[in-house]
Amino acid sequence: MSKRIGLYPRVRVEGGGSGTVSQAGAVLLVETVRKLGLDTAISTALEPWRKPRTVHDPGKILLDVALGVALGGDCLADVAMLRAEPDVFGPVASDPTVSRLIDALAAAGPKSLTAIRSARAEVRSHVWELAGANGPAADGSAIVDIDGVLVLAHSEKQDATATWKKTFGHHPLVAFVDWLSKPGRWLSYSVGMTITDAIHQAVLKIPKKAWTPAYDADGTERPGAWVAEITDMPDLTTWPKGMRLIVRKERPYPGAQLRFTELDGLQLTCFATNTKGGQLADLELRHRRRARCEDRIRNARDTGLRNLPLHDTAQNQIWLEIVSLALDLLAWMPMLALTSKTRRWEPKRLRLRLFSAAAQLVTTGRRRWLRFTARWPWTDVITRAIQRLAALPNPG
């Protein structure tokens, strides 16, 4: 009988190896940047911040940091994992050079923010065209979810303050929502409402026949859920013209906390909308789908928004732009290169299954090849995604 030595094989470890690329699956993001012309767009936008005879392009520096964040980094220094693989990522600036660029962009204030956002918007428009039926605006409309997120601070960072959850940190604002009903704008929106006493009293007066079944995500009737309109019941004279008030009641899920005023043990929610037509169930489903914003916030927390790593507010504004660039890449690459269920993988899964894959770097016929091992379960996903990206038209 052989002697048992443990559950795992023993291997010996040493440094000094060559020919293997770590995080080789990140070539998917690099190829996305190249095929979309994002590198050229960001480089052109940041040209005013390029000093004479400088070695590193400001646009590439910013993109390198964004790639590092997309791969799981949460500070400027994490760009080091790109610097270690120049055959895939090219020359990467030193930490002091990265810091100097962030300081310069922060000092420029709105000018640098506008430059970065304009480049992103230009490329985003191109991405949506390439995505076709898979694009966010394929049906002729685009839905914008507006939400905020608390970012905790564990030191005295500029503008950090107490939050309503009795923590300490920042609350980055995604958008401002005044002016939504201004004439001349083709904008339909819905906003969640607090169940006030007036709304609750109005709900009590809704006749049973006025309630209609709510819908599930697939458009079928949702058991135990109903919607009704109460626009004519509370006083809405101070509201913008054309506003509607819609309420929903539903049997609570196990463990849900109900208010003592909840109707017959049913959970109540309410929202206001300026949409004139449409079935109540369709409007309610559209509003409920805003919950996807919570998914995006969770993904953002996993992509550099867990904390703001810099001290000054202006510096952290640039960091937020870097996070946005990383999130763009993590959305655009699956949209253009992945299919079926893999297109819906979130950043954590993309990193674990695709980006973290190592590969052997081979040079043949003056060409460099990354060879992923056949044993890796998702090698086919990586190679097919690369083929889809290669089939896209070259920028320009």
NUKOLLO-420627 format. One record per residue (C-alpha): x, y, z. Coordinates in steps of 0.001 Angstrom, whole numbers, plus 500000, padded with zeros to 6 digits. Example, Ala and Ser with C-alpha at 12.3 -4.5 7.8 and 13.67 -1.06 7.14 Angstrom:
// NUKOLLO-420627
+--------+--------+--------+
|      u |      v |      w |
+--------+--------+--------+
| 512300 | 495500 | 507800 |
| 513670 | 498940 | 507140 |
+--------+--------+--------+
***
This chain:
// NUKOLLO-420627
+--------+--------+--------+
|      u |      v |      w |
+--------+--------+--------+
| 500000 | 500000 | 500000 |
| 501409 | 503357 | 499018 |
| 501745 | 505998 | 501694 |
| 499275 | 508855 | 501425 |
| 500993 | 512252 | 501178 |
| 497964 | 514569 | 500912 |
| 495011 | 515468 | 498748 |
| 496971 | 517532 | 496211 |
| 500085 | 516788 | 494196 |
| 503296 | 518351 | 495409 |
| 505080 | 520664 | 492998 |
| 508310 | 522590 | 493414 |
| 508311 | 526328 | 492767 |
| 511003 | 528632 | 491431 |
| 511216 | 531929 | 489591 |
| 513041 | 532871 | 486404 |
| 510690 | 531310 | 483869 |
| 509877 | 532835 | 480468 |
| 507529 | 532361 | 477549 |
| 504320 | 532320 | 479581 |
| 501934 | 535291 | 479812 |
| 499854 | 535856 | 482927 |
| 496365 | 537357 | 482553 |
| 496615 | 536461 | 478879 |
| 492826 | 536431 | 478515 |
| 492945 | 540211 | 478892 |
| 493897 | 540255 | 475214 |
| 490107 | 540294 | 474707 |
| 489969 | 543769 | 476244 |
| 493064 | 544943 | 474379 |
| 491610 | 543817 | 471060 |
| 488313 | 545522 | 471943 |
| 490162 | 548779 | 472530 |
| 492004 | 548452 | 469231 |
| 489043 | 547413 | 467083 |
| 486809 | 550189 | 468425 |
| 489445 | 552884 | 468020 |
| 489139 | 553747 | 471718 |
| 492910 | 554150 | 471994 |
| 492967 | 556707 | 469172 |
| 489932 | 558558 | 470536 |
| 491322 | 558870 | 474074 |
| 494791 | 559752 | 472777 |
| 493385 | 562539 | 470617 |
| 491219 | 563839 | 473460 |
| 494187 | 564035 | 475856 |
| 496624 | 565516 | 473337 |
| 496617 | 568895 | 475186 |
| 498179 | 567145 | 478192 |
| 501030 | 565585 | 476215 |
| 504276 | 567357 | 476934 |
| 506978 | 567773 | 474264 |
| 509406 | 564864 | 473956 |
| 507379 | 562788 | 476385 |
| 507758 | 559012 | 476093 |
| 504306 | 557831 | 477127 |
| 501061 | 558931 | 475485 |
| 498565 | 560319 | 478081 |
| 495720 | 558458 | 476411 |
| 497487 | 555104 | 476709 |
| 498407 | 555805 | 480318 |
| 494755 | 556401 | 481177 |
| 493630 | 553337 | 479222 |
| 496293 | 551173 | 480880 |
| 494950 | 552144 | 484310 |
| 491402 | 551433 | 483099 |
| 492493 | 548004 | 481841 |
| 494080 | 547312 | 485224 |
| 490812 | 548241 | 486936 |
| 488819 | 546061 | 484514 |
| 491084 | 543156 | 485503 |
| 490308 | 543720 | 489184 |
| 492704 | 546472 | 490276 |
| 491538 | 549084 | 492771 |
| 494345 | 551647 | 492777 |
| 496746 | 553327 | 490348 |
| 499629 | 551051 | 491349 |
| 497771 | 547970 | 490094 |
| 498772 | 548962 | 486574 |
| 501917 | 546978 | 487453 |
| 500282 | 543737 | 486272 |
| 500143 | 545224 | 482763 |
| 503706 | 546494 | 482984 |
| 504851 | 542930 | 483641 |
| 503517 | 541743 | 480243 |
| 504782 | 544183 | 477566 |
| 504220 | 541650 | 474774 |
| 500457 | 541961 | 475313 |
| 500028 | 545471 | 476714 |
| 502996 | 547297 | 475217 |
| 505154 | 549731 | 477217 |
| 503412 | 550841 | 480410 |
| 504332 | 554035 | 482261 |
| 505923 | 554000 | 485703 |
| 503880 | 554727 | 488819 |
| 505264 | 558299 | 489174 |
| 504385 | 559036 | 485530 |
| 500848 | 557737 | 486065 |
| 500465 | 559870 | 489191 |
| 501702 | 563007 | 487424 |
| 499138 | 562545 | 484647 |
| 496292 | 562092 | 487147 |
| 497405 | 565272 | 488929 |
| 497545 | 567191 | 485642 |
| 494088 | 566026 | 484566 |
| 492680 | 566801 | 488001 |
| 494135 | 570314 | 487877 |
| 492420 | 570916 | 484526 |
| 489005 | 570320 | 486100 |
| 485993 | 570248 | 483736 |
| 488213 | 570553 | 480661 |
| 489779 | 567121 | 481123 |
| 486494 | 565522 | 482207 |
| 484779 | 566842 | 479079 |
| 487608 | 565549 | 476881 |
| 487423 | 562029 | 478310 |
| 483623 | 561878 | 478221 |
| 483464 | 563161 | 474653 |
| 485852 | 560419 | 473503 |
| 483805 | 557787 | 475303 |
| 480572 | 559084 | 473778 |
| 482078 | 558997 | 470283 |
| 483165 | 555387 | 470656 |
| 479940 | 554369 | 472399 |
| 477928 | 555494 | 469390 |
| 480151 | 553362 | 467156 |
| 479817 | 550344 | 469466 |
| 476031 | 550498 | 469435 |
| 476044 | 550579 | 465647 |
| 478330 | 547547 | 465492 |
| 476192 | 545682 | 468045 |
| 473103 | 545955 | 465856 |
| 470277 | 543904 | 467346 |
| 472343 | 543324 | 470488 |
| 472746 | 547045 | 471149 |
| 470950 | 548888 | 473969 |
| 469023 | 551074 | 471509 |
| 468151 | 548350 | 469004 |
| 464406 | 548952 | 469427 |
| 464741 | 552693 | 468846 |
| 464734 | 553667 | 472514 |
| 467348 | 553801 | 475239 |
| 466598 | 553340 | 478942 |
| 468754 | 555273 | 481401 |
| 468725 | 554064 | 485022 |
| 469609 | 556747 | 487529 |
| 470860 | 555731 | 490956 |
| 473479 | 556611 | 493489 |
| 476004 | 554606 | 495483 |
| 477716 | 555141 | 498807 |
| 481510 | 554869 | 498675 |
| 482977 | 554571 | 502147 |
| 486161 | 556326 | 503211 |
| 488424 | 555096 | 505990 |
| 490505 | 558256 | 506217 |
| 490011 | 562035 | 506088 |
| 489668 | 562367 | 502326 |
| 488599 | 565655 | 500810 |
| 484810 | 566184 | 500822 |
| 484128 | 562927 | 502659 |
| 481273 | 563356 | 505122 |
| 478700 | 561468 | 507149 |
| 476084 | 559576 | 505129 |
| 472417 | 558880 | 505850 |
| 473380 | 555279 | 506695 |
| 475571 | 556545 | 509542 |
| 478763 | 555725 | 507677 |
| 481495 | 558068 | 506397 |
| 482480 | 558640 | 502806 |
| 481218 | 559942 | 499459 |
| 478049 | 559691 | 497408 |
| 478952 | 560047 | 493713 |
| 476047 | 561493 | 491725 |
| 475341 | 559861 | 488391 |
| 472940 | 562485 | 487094 |
| 470707 | 565401 | 488014 |
| 466990 | 565059 | 487319 |
| 465526 | 568603 | 487278 |
| 464445 | 569721 | 483951 |
| 462903 | 566342 | 483016 |
| 459560 | 567888 | 482007 |
| 461001 | 570847 | 480108 |
| 459096 | 571457 | 476808 |
| 460765 | 570210 | 473641 |
| 462399 | 567162 | 475198 |
| 461342 | 563684 | 474116 |
| 461996 | 562011 | 477445 |
| 459808 | 559477 | 479209 |
| 460664 | 558590 | 482779 |
| 459416 | 557020 | 485990 |
| 460437 | 557812 | 489559 |
| 459844 | 555690 | 492640 |
| 457644 | 557278 | 495292 |
| 457383 | 556952 | 499047 |
| 454068 | 555562 | 500249 |
| 452737 | 558615 | 502091 |
| 449599 | 558656 | 504189 |
| 447719 | 560377 | 501342 |
| 448793 | 557678 | 498874 |
| 447888 | 554955 | 501353 |
| 444411 | 556422 | 501852 |
| 443984 | 556587 | 498070 |
| 444946 | 552914 | 497741 |
| 442283 | 551977 | 500275 |
| 439647 | 553530 | 497993 |
| 440629 | 551623 | 494834 |
| 437762 | 549325 | 493821 |
| 438641 | 545680 | 493366 |
| 437835 | 545712 | 489648 |
| 440348 | 548532 | 489066 |
| 443300 | 546283 | 489891 |
| 444903 | 544527 | 486899 |
| 447478 | 541700 | 487020 |
| 451145 | 542689 | 486963 |
| 453621 | 541091 | 484540 |
| 456693 | 538964 | 485017 |
| 459884 | 539789 | 483125 |
| 458781 | 537584 | 480224 |
| 455480 | 539447 | 479848 |
| 453254 | 536796 | 481450 |
| 450921 | 537491 | 484350 |
| 452710 | 537550 | 487697 |
| 450789 | 535518 | 490313 |
| 449895 | 537474 | 493426 |
| 450718 | 540931 | 492036 |
| 448421 | 543696 | 490759 |
| 448708 | 547316 | 489581 |
| 446298 | 550255 | 489506 |
| 446388 | 553954 | 488684 |
| 445526 | 556536 | 491355 |
| 446327 | 559743 | 489466 |
| 442900 | 561240 | 490192 |
| 442863 | 560462 | 493912 |
| 445677 | 562394 | 495687 |
| 446189 | 566124 | 495077 |
| 448759 | 566412 | 492251 |
| 448136 | 570075 | 491391 |
| 451723 | 571029 | 492255 |
| 453169 | 568286 | 490036 |
| 454240 | 568776 | 486403 |
| 451349 | 568518 | 483958 |
| 450666 | 565047 | 482605 |
| 452109 | 563118 | 485551 |
| 450559 | 559780 | 486488 |
| 450698 | 557890 | 489765 |
| 450695 | 554065 | 489633 |
| 450638 | 551728 | 492609 |
| 451454 | 548026 | 492860 |
| 450494 | 545495 | 495501 |
| 452024 | 542040 | 495846 |
| 452147 | 539131 | 498208 |
| 455465 | 539613 | 500067 |
| 458366 | 537258 | 499526 |
| 459519 | 535226 | 502550 |
| 461305 | 537422 | 505071 |
| 460084 | 540735 | 503642 |
| 459518 | 543487 | 506221 |
| 456046 | 545009 | 505921 |
| 454831 | 548337 | 507288 |
| 451903 | 548078 | 509669 |
| 449870 | 550142 | 507194 |
| 450386 | 547680 | 504332 |
| 447054 | 546682 | 502804 |
| 445804 | 543206 | 503816 |
| 449366 | 542009 | 504339 |
| 450299 | 542925 | 500758 |
| 453457 | 544870 | 499974 |
| 452850 | 548270 | 498355 |
| 455119 | 550201 | 495989 |
| 454375 | 553313 | 493991 |
| 455926 | 555292 | 491142 |
| 455192 | 558405 | 489100 |
| 455604 | 558627 | 485344 |
| 455060 | 561123 | 482567 |
| 454323 | 558405 | 479978 |
| 450880 | 559098 | 478561 |
| 449935 | 555798 | 476942 |
| 450635 | 552130 | 477487 |
| 449181 | 549372 | 479633 |
| 449653 | 549796 | 483376 |
| 451341 | 546401 | 483642 |
| 453842 | 547347 | 480904 |
| 454675 | 550648 | 482600 |
| 455094 | 548929 | 485958 |
| 457350 | 546261 | 484452 |
| 459472 | 548936 | 482794 |
| 459866 | 550711 | 486113 |
| 460649 | 547492 | 487998 |
| 463396 | 546650 | 485534 |
| 465317 | 549631 | 486887 |
| 466535 | 547091 | 489442 |
| 469186 | 546229 | 486864 |
| 470843 | 549446 | 487992 |
| 471549 | 547725 | 491305 |
| 473387 | 545020 | 489351 |
| 475479 | 547671 | 487620 |
| 476315 | 549284 | 490962 |
| 477415 | 545909 | 492312 |
| 479588 | 545426 | 489248 |
| 481015 | 548917 | 489670 |
| 481921 | 548140 | 493271 |
| 483818 | 545131 | 491942 |
| 485487 | 547379 | 489367 |
| 487263 | 550134 | 491244 |
| 484328 | 551747 | 493062 |
| 484745 | 549926 | 496348 |
| 486623 | 552994 | 497542 |
| 488046 | 556217 | 496130 |
| 491805 | 555616 | 496404 |
| 493050 | 559211 | 496075 |
| 492845 | 562078 | 498551 |
| 491624 | 565106 | 496613 |
| 488135 | 565278 | 495151 |
| 489450 | 566399 | 491749 |
| 491756 | 563381 | 491616 |
| 488926 | 561039 | 492539 |
| 486806 | 562540 | 489759 |
| 489453 | 561328 | 487327 |
| 489397 | 557957 | 489082 |
| 485637 | 557769 | 488471 |
| 486268 | 558388 | 484761 |
| 488797 | 555530 | 484809 |
| 486207 | 553281 | 486457 |
| 483678 | 554300 | 483794 |
| 486148 | 553400 | 481051 |
| 486717 | 549992 | 482667 |
| 482966 | 549386 | 482901 |
| 482579 | 550412 | 479254 |
| 485098 | 547780 | 478204 |
| 483454 | 545132 | 480388 |
| 480131 | 545893 | 478679 |
| 481338 | 546379 | 475090 |
| 483526 | 543283 | 474863 |
| 480732 | 540810 | 475765 |
| 478260 | 542711 | 473593 |
| 480472 | 542336 | 470524 |
| 482432 | 539155 | 471177 |
| 480435 | 536792 | 473401 |
| 477197 | 534934 | 472775 |
| 474312 | 533352 | 474646 |
| 474809 | 533063 | 478427 |
| 478442 | 534178 | 478337 |
| 477302 | 537623 | 477180 |
| 475616 | 538095 | 480556 |
| 478635 | 537153 | 482671 |
| 479453 | 539771 | 485277 |
| 482979 | 541137 | 485839 |
| 483914 | 538642 | 488551 |
| 483091 | 535707 | 486310 |
| 484802 | 537260 | 483292 |
| 487970 | 537679 | 485340 |
| 487913 | 534188 | 486782 |
| 487123 | 532293 | 483590 |
| 488521 | 534420 | 480767 |
| 490937 | 537179 | 481774 |
| 492910 | 535148 | 484316 |
| 493774 | 532432 | 481781 |
| 497502 | 532101 | 481138 |
| 498968 | 531335 | 477720 |
| 502253 | 530448 | 476075 |
| 503779 | 533181 | 473915 |
| 505157 | 531732 | 470695 |
| 506879 | 533598 | 467862 |
| 506667 | 532007 | 464418 |
| 507110 | 533604 | 461026 |
| 507660 | 537013 | 462656 |
| 504234 | 536753 | 464279 |
| 503481 | 536358 | 467946 |
| 500827 | 533881 | 469058 |
| 499202 | 533346 | 472434 |
| 498471 | 529645 | 472864 |
| 495955 | 528854 | 475562 |
| 496026 | 525374 | 477006 |
| 493388 | 522957 | 475760 |
| 492753 | 521911 | 479376 |
| 491319 | 525300 | 480330 |
| 487505 | 524865 | 480189 |
| 486914 | 528267 | 478570 |
| 489683 | 528305 | 475957 |
| 487099 | 527909 | 473182 |
| 485146 | 530892 | 474549 |
| 488311 | 533015 | 474430 |
| 489424 | 531977 | 470943 |
| 485962 | 532352 | 469408 |
| 485564 | 535768 | 471004 |
| 488884 | 536839 | 469504 |
| 487691 | 535656 | 466098 |
| 484512 | 537728 | 466405 |
| 486514 | 540812 | 467319 |
| 488927 | 540196 | 464446 |
| 485968 | 540099 | 462052 |
| 484910 | 543624 | 463017 |
| 485969 | 546422 | 460650 |
| 489167 | 548213 | 461552 |
| 488701 | 551754 | 462929 |
| 488993 | 554700 | 460598 |
+--------+--------+--------+
***
